[in-house]
Amino acid sequence: MGTIPSHQRIALERVGKLFAQAEESFKEHPELSKRYIALARRIATRYKVRLTVAQKRLFCKKCNAYLKNGINSRARLSRGTLVVTCLECKNIRRMNY
């Protein structure tokens, strides 16, 4: 295993900043937070950077909405599975826990 190339390190920093900005702007401007998530995903794919598991759980893969439990998403536990429903596009995501 070598070191991370500089362009990937910069991309990781930018993705982290975009997720932080999405969190901050969600309350007043949910559409802007959607845009930040879309940009973060685009940067991650362009520079071949993986999102962390925690980052992957923060947004809807279908509509790029920043998910806040109880506001625009619903989380339920069912038979060892976490079921997260995006209330904007009704997309369902199942994750083992």
Contacts in CASP RR format, 6 or more apart in sequence:
PFRMAT RR
TARGET T0000
AUTHOR 0000-0000-0000
METHOD contacts of the structure
MODEL  1
MGTIPSHQRIALERVGKLFAQAEESFKEHPELSKRYIALARRIATRYKVR
LTVAQKRLFCKKCNAYLKNGINSRARLSRGTLVVTCLECKNIRRMNY
4 12 0 8 1.000
7 47 0 8 1.000
8 47 0 8 1.000
8 48 0 8 1.000
8 49 0 8 1.000
11 43 0 8 1.000
11 44 0 8 1.000
11 46 0 8 1.000
11 47 0 8 1.000
11 49 0 8 1.000
12 49 0 8 1.000
14 40 0 8 1.000
14 43 0 8 1.000
15 40 0 8 1.000
15 43 0 8 1.000
15 44 0 8 1.000
15 49 0 8 1.000
15 51 0 8 1.000
15 55 0 8 1.000
16 40 0 8 1.000
16 55 0 8 1.000
18 36 0 8 1.000
18 37 0 8 1.000
18 39 0 8 1.000
18 40 0 8 1.000
18 43 0 8 1.000
19 36 0 8 1.000
19 37 0 8 1.000
19 40 0 8 1.000
19 55 0 8 1.000
19 58 0 8 1.000
21 33 0 8 1.000
21 36 0 8 1.000
22 33 0 8 1.000
22 34 0 8 1.000
22 36 0 8 1.000
22 37 0 8 1.000
22 40 0 8 1.000
22 58 0 8 1.000
22 59 0 8 1.000
22 66 0 8 1.000
23 33 0 8 1.000
23 66 0 8 1.000
25 32 0 8 1.000
25 33 0 8 1.000
25 36 0 8 1.000
26 33 0 8 1.000
26 66 0 8 1.000
26 68 0 8 1.000
30 65 0 8 1.000
30 66 0 8 1.000
30 72 0 8 1.000
33 65 0 8 1.000
33 66 0 8 1.000
34 63 0 8 1.000
34 64 0 8 1.000
34 65 0 8 1.000
34 66 0 8 1.000
36 66 0 8 1.000
37 58 0 8 1.000
37 59 0 8 1.000
37 64 0 8 1.000
37 65 0 8 1.000
37 66 0 8 1.000
38 64 0 8 1.000
40 51 0 8 1.000
40 55 0 8 1.000
41 51 0 8 1.000
41 59 0 8 1.000
41 64 0 8 1.000
43 49 0 8 1.000
44 50 0 8 1.000
44 51 0 8 1.000
57 67 0 8 1.000
57 84 0 8 1.000
57 95 0 8 1.000
58 66 0 8 1.000
58 67 0 8 1.000
59 65 0 8 1.000
59 66 0 8 1.000
59 67 0 8 1.000
60 67 0 8 1.000
60 73 0 8 1.000
60 86 0 8 1.000
60 88 0 8 1.000
60 89 0 8 1.000
60 91 0 8 1.000
60 93 0 8 1.000
61 91 0 8 1.000
61 93 0 8 1.000
62 86 0 8 1.000
62 89 0 8 1.000
62 91 0 8 1.000
63 86 0 8 1.000
63 88 0 8 1.000
63 89 0 8 1.000
63 91 0 8 1.000
65 72 0 8 1.000
65 73 0 8 1.000
65 86 0 8 1.000
65 88 0 8 1.000
65 89 0 8 1.000
67 73 0 8 1.000
67 84 0 8 1.000
67 86 0 8 1.000
69 75 0 8 1.000
72 86 0 8 1.000
72 87 0 8 1.000
72 88 0 8 1.000
73 84 0 8 1.000
73 85 0 8 1.000
73 86 0 8 1.000
73 87 0 8 1.000
74 84 0 8 1.000
74 85 0 8 1.000
74 87 0 8 1.000
75 82 0 8 1.000
75 83 0 8 1.000
75 84 0 8 1.000
75 85 0 8 1.000
76 82 0 8 1.000
76 83 0 8 1.000
76 85 0 8 1.000
77 83 0 8 1.000
77 97 0 8 1.000
80 96 0 8 1.000
80 97 0 8 1.000
81 94 0 8 1.000
81 95 0 8 1.000
81 96 0 8 1.000
81 97 0 8 1.000
82 94 0 8 1.000
82 95 0 8 1.000
82 96 0 8 1.000
82 97 0 8 1.000
83 92 0 8 1.000
83 93 0 8 1.000
83 94 0 8 1.000
84 92 0 8 1.000
84 93 0 8 1.000
84 94 0 8 1.000
84 95 0 8 1.000
85 91 0 8 1.000
85 92 0 8 1.000
85 93 0 8 1.000
86 92 0 8 1.000
86 93 0 8 1.000
END
